[in-house]
């Protein structure tokens, strides 16, 4: 049986806004912020962030999901947090990139998943891009 690890992140990136400004309008949802020009990670020579970024990941949040839950459930959990934030997301999308980034890792060369049309519609209605980062080993 193949093993898989799945999580998704809501990512808001801006060249114009400060990371703290994004965090303020996203309250009470608490994400991780990184300011433009800060080191990307603590690893030596990791480079500097090109954008101010706010991120909330299902990997470390108390979602009730685990790493082998369907990716659509991870996406749905993040979208559920935005139910009262439609106007905020619309405003942010005028000068920010707003996306849900999905990370999928499997030890199999074949990985099947689906994203139901209701989720795709909700993403499109809120102008949220959907990005997949798939690793097979």
Buried (B, 14 or more C-beta within 10 A) or exposed (E): EEEBBBBBBBBBBBEEBEBEBBBEBBEEBEBEBBEBEEEEEEEEEEEEBEBBBBBBBBBEBEBEBEBEBBBBBBBBBBBEBBEEBEEBBEEBBEEBBBBBBBBBBBEEEEBEBEBEEEBEEBBEEBEBEBEEEEEEE
